[in-house]
Amino acid sequence: MKSAIKNLTIFSLFSSKPPPYRFLPLSTPSTFLTLSSGMENSPPSSLSPSILVLGGKSSQENEFARSLKDNFKNLTLPIEDSGVSVFLYDSDAEKKTNEVEEETFKIETYMNSLSANRFGRFLIWSPRLSSTQDLIAKNFCELPIGAVCVADIQFKGRGRSRNVWESPAGCLLFSFTLKMDDGRILPLLQYVVSLAVVEALKDVCDAKGFPYLDLKIKWPNDLYLNGLKVGGVLCTSTYSSKKFNVSAGIGLNVNNEKPTTCLNAELRKLTSDACQLERENVLAAFFKRFESFFDTFSNQGFQALEELYYKAWLHSGQRVLIQEEKEGQLLEHAVTIQGLTPPGYLLAIGDDHQFYELHPDGNSLDFFKGLVRRKVQ
């Protein structure tokens, strides 16, 4: 049943005043929603990225890298990356590069840490790229499933509502490929990706003997640490041959304290030791976790992961006010968030004991403003 409510604003019950209304033209939302760590709306740099390096975990993936290099002209590159040079991974060359630039992603360290059987085994790395998401999405059919693109610096990253992000050195920036059959659960994939990031960070801290970092998920796709945003997820898809081709992108601020904080800065607050998370280990741990979660998700649905997901998100029991403008009067409705509905929207219960499904209206950058509520029958 469609709701008659047209424009609603939602904000924290404990805020001193409601946010200002902003009514903008509605646009069709992307398949999924996003963040990449960095500075929003920064202008692209005029400098050209230097190289792409191709490599793999096994001889099979390395053979594919050689074939792709030989046929690189078949790939589609964004205009900002059109002058890039392509190389095959060589550990000796990497060691020389690392002597010059410590922030360079260490491919050998990553491959030695990687234990996933399908995801992350074929790697495209660049020290500087416009967008890992664009490179993966534009060339999806030319790459193996599970292929990952990593950039040290990203100057035209993809964001929700066509926002452009510039991400400096120290961030883990990557996108990878996967396929899905069931379009009904496709919107929930971003929650699986977010959960895999959270659990991977726990795995790395446990393995290294580091203090626990309480990374949390802000619905639908942001990653928070101690109240500050440190990363997020973007998933886009196309439909072809009865399959959904999904490009999943993640930005996670591991080692850059500007403009707010990063994982390593918070880790240093918890210990006197020189504990440092490495992007390579976090990425390898992510693919191990995601591979397991993705199998569960594909075979059993998101319900099999819900309990673990709710432990990681920020919203259980969150009390919010929905504002409804009706006949010139501003009416307020208090609701309490309970969880997720099957399609992946917020499930809330009102003081009238009625359940509501909360949808973003597509206008606001804050998902807790401008929500539209629909009764759950």
Contacts in CASP RR format, 6 or more apart in sequence:
PFRMAT RR
TARGET T0000
AUTHOR 0000-0000-0000
METHOD contacts of the structure
MODEL  1
MKSAIKNLTIFSLFSSKPPPYRFLPLSTPSTFLTLSSGMENSPPSSLSPS
ILVLGGKSSQENEFARSLKDNFKNLTLPIEDSGVSVFLYDSDAEKKTNEV
EEETFKIETYMNSLSANRFGRFLIWSPRLSSTQDLIAKNFCELPIGAVCV
ADIQFKGRGRSRNVWESPAGCLLFSFTLKMDDGRILPLLQYVVSLAVVEA
LKDVCDAKGFPYLDLKIKWPNDLYLNGLKVGGVLCTSTYSSKKFNVSAGI
GLNVNNEKPTTCLNAELRKLTSDACQLERENVLAAFFKRFESFFDTFSNQ
GFQALEELYYKAWLHSGQRVLIQEEKEGQLLEHAVTIQGLTPPGYLLAIG
DDHQFYELHPDGNSLDFFKGLVRRKVQ
1 374 0 8 1.000
1 375 0 8 1.000
1 377 0 8 1.000
2 374 0 8 1.000
3 372 0 8 1.000
3 373 0 8 1.000
3 374 0 8 1.000
3 375 0 8 1.000
5 324 0 8 1.000
5 372 0 8 1.000
5 373 0 8 1.000
7 21 0 8 1.000
7 23 0 8 1.000
7 324 0 8 1.000
7 325 0 8 1.000
7 361 0 8 1.000
7 370 0 8 1.000
8 322 0 8 1.000
8 323 0 8 1.000
8 324 0 8 1.000
8 361 0 8 1.000
8 370 0 8 1.000
8 371 0 8 1.000
8 372 0 8 1.000
8 373 0 8 1.000
9 18 0 8 1.000
9 19 0 8 1.000
9 21 0 8 1.000
9 322 0 8 1.000
9 323 0 8 1.000
9 369 0 8 1.000
9 370 0 8 1.000
9 371 0 8 1.000
10 320 0 8 1.000
10 321 0 8 1.000
10 322 0 8 1.000
10 323 0 8 1.000
10 358 0 8 1.000
10 368 0 8 1.000
10 369 0 8 1.000
10 370 0 8 1.000
10 371 0 8 1.000
11 18 0 8 1.000
11 19 0 8 1.000
11 320 0 8 1.000
11 321 0 8 1.000
11 323 0 8 1.000
11 368 0 8 1.000
11 369 0 8 1.000
12 319 0 8 1.000
12 320 0 8 1.000
12 321 0 8 1.000
12 368 0 8 1.000
13 319 0 8 1.000
13 320 0 8 1.000
13 321 0 8 1.000
13 334 0 8 1.000
14 319 0 8 1.000
18 321 0 8 1.000
18 323 0 8 1.000
19 366 0 8 1.000
19 369 0 8 1.000
22 363 0 8 1.000
22 364 0 8 1.000
23 363 0 8 1.000
24 363 0 8 1.000
26 361 0 8 1.000
26 362 0 8 1.000
26 363 0 8 1.000
27 161 0 8 1.000
27 362 0 8 1.000
29 360 0 8 1.000
29 362 0 8 1.000
30 160 0 8 1.000
30 234 0 8 1.000
30 236 0 8 1.000
31 186 0 8 1.000
31 187 0 8 1.000
31 235 0 8 1.000
31 236 0 8 1.000
31 237 0 8 1.000
32 187 0 8 1.000
32 189 0 8 1.000
32 190 0 8 1.000
32 221 0 8 1.000
32 233 0 8 1.000
32 234 0 8 1.000
32 235 0 8 1.000
32 236 0 8 1.000
32 237 0 8 1.000
33 160 0 8 1.000
33 190 0 8 1.000
33 220 0 8 1.000
33 221 0 8 1.000
33 234 0 8 1.000
33 367 0 8 1.000
34 158 0 8 1.000
34 159 0 8 1.000
34 160 0 8 1.000
34 163 0 8 1.000
34 221 0 8 1.000
34 232 0 8 1.000
34 233 0 8 1.000
34 234 0 8 1.000
35 159 0 8 1.000
35 160 0 8 1.000
35 165 0 8 1.000
35 221 0 8 1.000
35 222 0 8 1.000
35 223 0 8 1.000
35 229 0 8 1.000
35 231 0 8 1.000
35 232 0 8 1.000
35 233 0 8 1.000
35 234 0 8 1.000
35 251 0 8 1.000
36 154 0 8 1.000
36 157 0 8 1.000
36 158 0 8 1.000
36 159 0 8 1.000
36 165 0 8 1.000
36 167 0 8 1.000
36 171 0 8 1.000
36 173 0 8 1.000
36 231 0 8 1.000
36 232 0 8 1.000
36 234 0 8 1.000
36 249 0 8 1.000
36 251 0 8 1.000
37 165 0 8 1.000
37 167 0 8 1.000
37 171 0 8 1.000
37 173 0 8 1.000
37 229 0 8 1.000
37 230 0 8 1.000
37 231 0 8 1.000
37 232 0 8 1.000
37 251 0 8 1.000
37 252 0 8 1.000
37 253 0 8 1.000
37 256 0 8 1.000
38 165 0 8 1.000
38 166 0 8 1.000
38 167 0 8 1.000
38 168 0 8 1.000
38 171 0 8 1.000
38 253 0 8 1.000
38 259 0 8 1.000
39 165 0 8 1.000
39 166 0 8 1.000
39 259 0 8 1.000
40 163 0 8 1.000
40 164 0 8 1.000
40 165 0 8 1.000
41 163 0 8 1.000
41 164 0 8 1.000
42 155 0 8 1.000
42 164 0 8 1.000
42 165 0 8 1.000
42 166 0 8 1.000
44 80 0 8 1.000
44 130 0 8 1.000
44 155 0 8 1.000
44 156 0 8 1.000
44 164 0 8 1.000
44 166 0 8 1.000
45 155 0 8 1.000
45 166 0 8 1.000
47 128 0 8 1.000
48 80 0 8 1.000
48 81 0 8 1.000
48 83 0 8 1.000
48 84 0 8 1.000
49 80 0 8 1.000
49 81 0 8 1.000
49 83 0 8 1.000
49 84 0 8 1.000
49 126 0 8 1.000
49 127 0 8 1.000
49 128 0 8 1.000
49 129 0 8 1.000
49 130 0 8 1.000
50 84 0 8 1.000
50 85 0 8 1.000
50 126 0 8 1.000
50 127 0 8 1.000
50 128 0 8 1.000
51 84 0 8 1.000
51 85 0 8 1.000
51 86 0 8 1.000
51 87 0 8 1.000
51 126 0 8 1.000
51 127 0 8 1.000
52 84 0 8 1.000
52 85 0 8 1.000
52 86 0 8 1.000
52 87 0 8 1.000
52 124 0 8 1.000
52 125 0 8 1.000
52 126 0 8 1.000
52 129 0 8 1.000
53 86 0 8 1.000
53 87 0 8 1.000
53 88 0 8 1.000
53 89 0 8 1.000
53 107 0 8 1.000
53 123 0 8 1.000
53 124 0 8 1.000
53 125 0 8 1.000
53 126 0 8 1.000
54 65 0 8 1.000
54 68 0 8 1.000
54 69 0 8 1.000
54 86 0 8 1.000
54 87 0 8 1.000
54 88 0 8 1.000
54 89 0 8 1.000
54 122 0 8 1.000
54 123 0 8 1.000
54 124 0 8 1.000
55 61 0 8 1.000
55 62 0 8 1.000
55 65 0 8 1.000
55 88 0 8 1.000
55 89 0 8 1.000
55 107 0 8 1.000
55 122 0 8 1.000
55 123 0 8 1.000
55 124 0 8 1.000
56 62 0 8 1.000
56 64 0 8 1.000
56 65 0 8 1.000
56 89 0 8 1.000
56 111 0 8 1.000
56 121 0 8 1.000
56 122 0 8 1.000
56 123 0 8 1.000
57 111 0 8 1.000
57 114 0 8 1.000
57 120 0 8 1.000
57 121 0 8 1.000
57 122 0 8 1.000
58 121 0 8 1.000
61 121 0 8 1.000
61 122 0 8 1.000
61 144 0 8 1.000
62 88 0 8 1.000
62 89 0 8 1.000
64 122 0 8 1.000
64 144 0 8 1.000
65 88 0 8 1.000
65 89 0 8 1.000
65 122 0 8 1.000
66 88 0 8 1.000
68 75 0 8 1.000
68 142 0 8 1.000
69 86 0 8 1.000
69 87 0 8 1.000
69 88 0 8 1.000
72 86 0 8 1.000
74 142 0 8 1.000
75 138 0 8 1.000
75 139 0 8 1.000
75 142 0 8 1.000
76 138 0 8 1.000
76 139 0 8 1.000
77 83 0 8 1.000
77 84 0 8 1.000
77 135 0 8 1.000
77 138 0 8 1.000
78 130 0 8 1.000
78 131 0 8 1.000
78 134 0 8 1.000
78 135 0 8 1.000
78 138 0 8 1.000
78 156 0 8 1.000
80 130 0 8 1.000
80 155 0 8 1.000
80 156 0 8 1.000
81 129 0 8 1.000
81 130 0 8 1.000
81 135 0 8 1.000
84 126 0 8 1.000
87 93 0 8 1.000
89 107 0 8 1.000
89 123 0 8 1.000
89 125 0 8 1.000
91 107 0 8 1.000
91 108 0 8 1.000
94 104 0 8 1.000
94 106 0 8 1.000
94 107 0 8 1.000
94 108 0 8 1.000
97 104 0 8 1.000
98 104 0 8 1.000
98 106 0 8 1.000
101 127 0 8 1.000
103 152 0 8 1.000
103 169 0 8 1.000
103 170 0 8 1.000
103 255 0 8 1.000
104 127 0 8 1.000
104 152 0 8 1.000
105 125 0 8 1.000
105 127 0 8 1.000
105 150 0 8 1.000
105 152 0 8 1.000
105 279 0 8 1.000
105 280 0 8 1.000
106 278 0 8 1.000
106 280 0 8 1.000
107 123 0 8 1.000
107 125 0 8 1.000
107 280 0 8 1.000
109 278 0 8 1.000
109 280 0 8 1.000
109 281 0 8 1.000
110 123 0 8 1.000
110 280 0 8 1.000
110 281 0 8 1.000
110 283 0 8 1.000
110 284 0 8 1.000
111 123 0 8 1.000
113 280 0 8 1.000
113 281 0 8 1.000
113 284 0 8 1.000
113 285 0 8 1.000
114 120 0 8 1.000
114 121 0 8 1.000
114 284 0 8 1.000
114 287 0 8 1.000
114 288 0 8 1.000
115 284 0 8 1.000
115 288 0 8 1.000
116 284 0 8 1.000
116 287 0 8 1.000
116 288 0 8 1.000
116 290 0 8 1.000
116 291 0 8 1.000
117 291 0 8 1.000
118 145 0 8 1.000
118 146 0 8 1.000
118 291 0 8 1.000
119 146 0 8 1.000
119 148 0 8 1.000
119 176 0 8 1.000
119 178 0 8 1.000
119 287 0 8 1.000
119 290 0 8 1.000
119 291 0 8 1.000
119 294 0 8 1.000
120 146 0 8 1.000
120 147 0 8 1.000
120 148 0 8 1.000
120 176 0 8 1.000
120 287 0 8 1.000
121 146 0 8 1.000
122 143 0 8 1.000
122 144 0 8 1.000
122 146 0 8 1.000
122 147 0 8 1.000
122 148 0 8 1.000
123 147 0 8 1.000
123 148 0 8 1.000
123 149 0 8 1.000
123 150 0 8 1.000
124 135 0 8 1.000
124 147 0 8 1.000
124 148 0 8 1.000
124 149 0 8 1.000
124 150 0 8 1.000
125 149 0 8 1.000
125 150 0 8 1.000
125 151 0 8 1.000
126 149 0 8 1.000
126 150 0 8 1.000
126 151 0 8 1.000
126 152 0 8 1.000
127 151 0 8 1.000
127 152 0 8 1.000
127 153 0 8 1.000
128 151 0 8 1.000
128 152 0 8 1.000
128 153 0 8 1.000
128 154 0 8 1.000
128 155 0 8 1.000
129 135 0 8 1.000
129 149 0 8 1.000
129 151 0 8 1.000
129 153 0 8 1.000
129 154 0 8 1.000
129 155 0 8 1.000
130 154 0 8 1.000
130 155 0 8 1.000
130 156 0 8 1.000
130 157 0 8 1.000
131 154 0 8 1.000
131 156 0 8 1.000
131 157 0 8 1.000
131 158 0 8 1.000
132 149 0 8 1.000
132 150 0 8 1.000
132 151 0 8 1.000
132 154 0 8 1.000
132 157 0 8 1.000
132 173 0 8 1.000
132 174 0 8 1.000
132 175 0 8 1.000
132 249 0 8 1.000
133 157 0 8 1.000
133 158 0 8 1.000
133 175 0 8 1.000
133 234 0 8 1.000
133 236 0 8 1.000
133 247 0 8 1.000
133 249 0 8 1.000
134 156 0 8 1.000
134 157 0 8 1.000
134 158 0 8 1.000
135 149 0 8 1.000
135 175 0 8 1.000
136 143 0 8 1.000
136 147 0 8 1.000
136 149 0 8 1.000
136 175 0 8 1.000
136 176 0 8 1.000
136 177 0 8 1.000
136 247 0 8 1.000
136 249 0 8 1.000
137 175 0 8 1.000
137 236 0 8 1.000
137 238 0 8 1.000
137 247 0 8 1.000
140 177 0 8 1.000
140 238 0 8 1.000
140 245 0 8 1.000
140 247 0 8 1.000
141 240 0 8 1.000
141 245 0 8 1.000
143 177 0 8 1.000
144 177 0 8 1.000
145 177 0 8 1.000
145 178 0 8 1.000
145 179 0 8 1.000
146 176 0 8 1.000
146 177 0 8 1.000
146 178 0 8 1.000
147 176 0 8 1.000
147 177 0 8 1.000
148 174 0 8 1.000
148 175 0 8 1.000
148 176 0 8 1.000
148 283 0 8 1.000
148 287 0 8 1.000
149 174 0 8 1.000
149 175 0 8 1.000
149 176 0 8 1.000
150 172 0 8 1.000
150 173 0 8 1.000
150 174 0 8 1.000
150 283 0 8 1.000
151 167 0 8 1.000
151 173 0 8 1.000
151 174 0 8 1.000
152 169 0 8 1.000
152 170 0 8 1.000
152 173 0 8 1.000
153 167 0 8 1.000
153 168 0 8 1.000
153 169 0 8 1.000
153 173 0 8 1.000
154 165 0 8 1.000
154 166 0 8 1.000
154 167 0 8 1.000
154 171 0 8 1.000
154 173 0 8 1.000
155 166 0 8 1.000
155 167 0 8 1.000
156 164 0 8 1.000
156 165 0 8 1.000
156 166 0 8 1.000
157 164 0 8 1.000
157 165 0 8 1.000
157 166 0 8 1.000
157 167 0 8 1.000
158 164 0 8 1.000
158 165 0 8 1.000
158 234 0 8 1.000
158 236 0 8 1.000
158 249 0 8 1.000
159 165 0 8 1.000
159 234 0 8 1.000
160 234 0 8 1.000
160 365 0 8 1.000
161 362 0 8 1.000
161 365 0 8 1.000
167 173 0 8 1.000
167 251 0 8 1.000
168 256 0 8 1.000
168 258 0 8 1.000
169 256 0 8 1.000
170 253 0 8 1.000
170 254 0 8 1.000
170 255 0 8 1.000
170 256 0 8 1.000
170 262 0 8 1.000
170 279 0 8 1.000
171 251 0 8 1.000
171 252 0 8 1.000
171 253 0 8 1.000
171 254 0 8 1.000
171 255 0 8 1.000
171 256 0 8 1.000
172 250 0 8 1.000
172 251 0 8 1.000
172 252 0 8 1.000
172 253 0 8 1.000
172 254 0 8 1.000
172 279 0 8 1.000
172 282 0 8 1.000
172 283 0 8 1.000
173 250 0 8 1.000
173 251 0 8 1.000
174 249 0 8 1.000
174 250 0 8 1.000
174 251 0 8 1.000
174 283 0 8 1.000
175 247 0 8 1.000
175 248 0 8 1.000
175 249 0 8 1.000
175 250 0 8 1.000
176 247 0 8 1.000
176 248 0 8 1.000
176 249 0 8 1.000
176 287 0 8 1.000
177 245 0 8 1.000
177 246 0 8 1.000
177 247 0 8 1.000
177 248 0 8 1.000
178 246 0 8 1.000
178 248 0 8 1.000
178 294 0 8 1.000
179 243 0 8 1.000
179 244 0 8 1.000
179 245 0 8 1.000
179 246 0 8 1.000
180 186 0 8 1.000
180 189 0 8 1.000
180 237 0 8 1.000
180 243 0 8 1.000
180 244 0 8 1.000
180 246 0 8 1.000
180 298 0 8 1.000
181 242 0 8 1.000
181 243 0 8 1.000
181 244 0 8 1.000
181 298 0 8 1.000
182 298 0 8 1.000
183 244 0 8 1.000
185 297 0 8 1.000
185 301 0 8 1.000
185 302 0 8 1.000
186 237 0 8 1.000
186 244 0 8 1.000
186 246 0 8 1.000
187 343 0 8 1.000
187 344 0 8 1.000
188 297 0 8 1.000
188 301 0 8 1.000
188 302 0 8 1.000
188 344 0 8 1.000
189 235 0 8 1.000
189 246 0 8 1.000
189 248 0 8 1.000
189 297 0 8 1.000
190 220 0 8 1.000
190 221 0 8 1.000
190 233 0 8 1.000
190 234 0 8 1.000
190 235 0 8 1.000
190 248 0 8 1.000
191 217 0 8 1.000
191 220 0 8 1.000
191 302 0 8 1.000
191 305 0 8 1.000
191 309 0 8 1.000
191 340 0 8 1.000
191 344 0 8 1.000
192 290 0 8 1.000
192 293 0 8 1.000
192 294 0 8 1.000
192 297 0 8 1.000
192 302 0 8 1.000
192 305 0 8 1.000
193 233 0 8 1.000
193 235 0 8 1.000
193 248 0 8 1.000
193 249 0 8 1.000
193 250 0 8 1.000
193 290 0 8 1.000
194 217 0 8 1.000
194 221 0 8 1.000
194 223 0 8 1.000
194 232 0 8 1.000
194 233 0 8 1.000
194 312 0 8 1.000
195 217 0 8 1.000
195 293 0 8 1.000
195 305 0 8 1.000
195 308 0 8 1.000
195 309 0 8 1.000
195 312 0 8 1.000
196 286 0 8 1.000
196 289 0 8 1.000
196 290 0 8 1.000
196 293 0 8 1.000
197 215 0 8 1.000
197 223 0 8 1.000
197 232 0 8 1.000
197 233 0 8 1.000
197 250 0 8 1.000
197 252 0 8 1.000
197 286 0 8 1.000
198 215 0 8 1.000
198 216 0 8 1.000
198 217 0 8 1.000
198 223 0 8 1.000
198 312 0 8 1.000
199 289 0 8 1.000
199 293 0 8 1.000
199 308 0 8 1.000
199 312 0 8 1.000
200 282 0 8 1.000
200 285 0 8 1.000
200 286 0 8 1.000
200 288 0 8 1.000
200 289 0 8 1.000
200 290 0 8 1.000
201 213 0 8 1.000
201 215 0 8 1.000
201 263 0 8 1.000
201 277 0 8 1.000
201 282 0 8 1.000
201 285 0 8 1.000
202 212 0 8 1.000
202 213 0 8 1.000
203 285 0 8 1.000
203 288 0 8 1.000
203 289 0 8 1.000
204 210 0 8 1.000
204 277 0 8 1.000
204 281 0 8 1.000
204 282 0 8 1.000
204 285 0 8 1.000
205 211 0 8 1.000
205 212 0 8 1.000
205 213 0 8 1.000
205 277 0 8 1.000
207 281 0 8 1.000
207 285 0 8 1.000
208 275 0 8 1.000
208 277 0 8 1.000
208 281 0 8 1.000
210 267 0 8 1.000
210 271 0 8 1.000
210 275 0 8 1.000
210 277 0 8 1.000
211 267 0 8 1.000
211 270 0 8 1.000
211 271 0 8 1.000
211 275 0 8 1.000
213 225 0 8 1.000
213 263 0 8 1.000
213 266 0 8 1.000
213 267 0 8 1.000
213 270 0 8 1.000
214 225 0 8 1.000
214 226 0 8 1.000
215 223 0 8 1.000
215 224 0 8 1.000
215 225 0 8 1.000
215 230 0 8 1.000
215 263 0 8 1.000
215 312 0 8 1.000
216 223 0 8 1.000
216 224 0 8 1.000
216 225 0 8 1.000
216 227 0 8 1.000
216 312 0 8 1.000
216 313 0 8 1.000
216 314 0 8 1.000
217 223 0 8 1.000
217 224 0 8 1.000
217 309 0 8 1.000
217 312 0 8 1.000
217 313 0 8 1.000
217 314 0 8 1.000
218 224 0 8 1.000
218 229 0 8 1.000
218 313 0 8 1.000
218 314 0 8 1.000
218 315 0 8 1.000
219 313 0 8 1.000
219 314 0 8 1.000
219 315 0 8 1.000
219 346 0 8 1.000
219 367 0 8 1.000
220 344 0 8 1.000
220 367 0 8 1.000
221 232 0 8 1.000
221 233 0 8 1.000
221 234 0 8 1.000
222 229 0 8 1.000
222 231 0 8 1.000
222 232 0 8 1.000
223 229 0 8 1.000
223 230 0 8 1.000
223 231 0 8 1.000
223 232 0 8 1.000
223 233 0 8 1.000
223 252 0 8 1.000
224 230 0 8 1.000
224 314 0 8 1.000
225 261 0 8 1.000
225 263 0 8 1.000
225 266 0 8 1.000
226 261 0 8 1.000
226 266 0 8 1.000
228 260 0 8 1.000
228 261 0 8 1.000
229 260 0 8 1.000
230 252 0 8 1.000
230 253 0 8 1.000
230 260 0 8 1.000
230 261 0 8 1.000
230 262 0 8 1.000
230 263 0 8 1.000
231 250 0 8 1.000
231 251 0 8 1.000
231 252 0 8 1.000
231 253 0 8 1.000
232 250 0 8 1.000
232 251 0 8 1.000
232 252 0 8 1.000
233 248 0 8 1.000
233 249 0 8 1.000
233 250 0 8 1.000
233 251 0 8 1.000
234 248 0 8 1.000
234 249 0 8 1.000
234 250 0 8 1.000
235 246 0 8 1.000
235 247 0 8 1.000
235 248 0 8 1.000
235 249 0 8 1.000
236 246 0 8 1.000
236 247 0 8 1.000
237 244 0 8 1.000
237 245 0 8 1.000
237 246 0 8 1.000
237 247 0 8 1.000
238 244 0 8 1.000
238 245 0 8 1.000
239 245 0 8 1.000
250 286 0 8 1.000
252 263 0 8 1.000
252 282 0 8 1.000
253 261 0 8 1.000
253 262 0 8 1.000
253 263 0 8 1.000
254 262 0 8 1.000
254 263 0 8 1.000
254 264 0 8 1.000
254 277 0 8 1.000
254 278 0 8 1.000
254 279 0 8 1.000
254 282 0 8 1.000
255 262 0 8 1.000
255 263 0 8 1.000
255 264 0 8 1.000
255 276 0 8 1.000
255 277 0 8 1.000
255 279 0 8 1.000
256 262 0 8 1.000
257 265 0 8 1.000
263 277 0 8 1.000
264 275 0 8 1.000
264 276 0 8 1.000
264 277 0 8 1.000
267 275 0 8 1.000
267 276 0 8 1.000
267 277 0 8 1.000
268 275 0 8 1.000
293 305 0 8 1.000
296 304 0 8 1.000
296 305 0 8 1.000
297 304 0 8 1.000
297 305 0 8 1.000
302 309 0 8 1.000
302 340 0 8 1.000
302 344 0 8 1.000
306 340 0 8 1.000
310 316 0 8 1.000
310 339 0 8 1.000
315 337 0 8 1.000
315 339 0 8 1.000
315 346 0 8 1.000
316 337 0 8 1.000
316 338 0 8 1.000
316 339 0 8 1.000
317 336 0 8 1.000
317 337 0 8 1.000
317 338 0 8 1.000
318 336 0 8 1.000
318 337 0 8 1.000
319 334 0 8 1.000
319 335 0 8 1.000
319 336 0 8 1.000
320 334 0 8 1.000
320 335 0 8 1.000
320 336 0 8 1.000
320 337 0 8 1.000
320 348 0 8 1.000
320 368 0 8 1.000
321 332 0 8 1.000
321 333 0 8 1.000
321 334 0 8 1.000
321 335 0 8 1.000
322 332 0 8 1.000
322 333 0 8 1.000
322 334 0 8 1.000
322 335 0 8 1.000
322 358 0 8 1.000
322 371 0 8 1.000
322 373 0 8 1.000
323 330 0 8 1.000
323 331 0 8 1.000
323 332 0 8 1.000
323 333 0 8 1.000
324 330 0 8 1.000
324 331 0 8 1.000
324 332 0 8 1.000
324 333 0 8 1.000
325 331 0 8 1.000
333 350 0 8 1.000
333 351 0 8 1.000
333 373 0 8 1.000
334 350 0 8 1.000
334 351 0 8 1.000
335 348 0 8 1.000
335 349 0 8 1.000
335 350 0 8 1.000
335 351 0 8 1.000
335 356 0 8 1.000
335 358 0 8 1.000
335 373 0 8 1.000
336 348 0 8 1.000
336 349 0 8 1.000
336 350 0 8 1.000
337 346 0 8 1.000
337 347 0 8 1.000
337 348 0 8 1.000
337 358 0 8 1.000
338 347 0 8 1.000
338 348 0 8 1.000
338 349 0 8 1.000
338 355 0 8 1.000
339 346 0 8 1.000
339 347 0 8 1.000
340 346 0 8 1.000
340 347 0 8 1.000
341 347 0 8 1.000
341 357 0 8 1.000
341 376 0 8 1.000
345 357 0 8 1.000
345 358 0 8 1.000
345 359 0 8 1.000
346 357 0 8 1.000
346 358 0 8 1.000
346 371 0 8 1.000
347 355 0 8 1.000
347 356 0 8 1.000
347 357 0 8 1.000
347 358 0 8 1.000
347 376 0 8 1.000
348 355 0 8 1.000
348 356 0 8 1.000
348 357 0 8 1.000
348 358 0 8 1.000
348 373 0 8 1.000
349 355 0 8 1.000
349 356 0 8 1.000
350 356 0 8 1.000
354 375 0 8 1.000
354 376 0 8 1.000
355 375 0 8 1.000
355 376 0 8 1.000
356 373 0 8 1.000
356 374 0 8 1.000
356 375 0 8 1.000
356 376 0 8 1.000
357 373 0 8 1.000
357 374 0 8 1.000
357 375 0 8 1.000
357 376 0 8 1.000
358 371 0 8 1.000
358 372 0 8 1.000
358 373 0 8 1.000
359 371 0 8 1.000
359 372 0 8 1.000
359 373 0 8 1.000
359 374 0 8 1.000
360 367 0 8 1.000
360 370 0 8 1.000
360 371 0 8 1.000
360 372 0 8 1.000
361 370 0 8 1.000
361 371 0 8 1.000
361 372 0 8 1.000
362 370 0 8 1.000
363 370 0 8 1.000
364 370 0 8 1.000
END
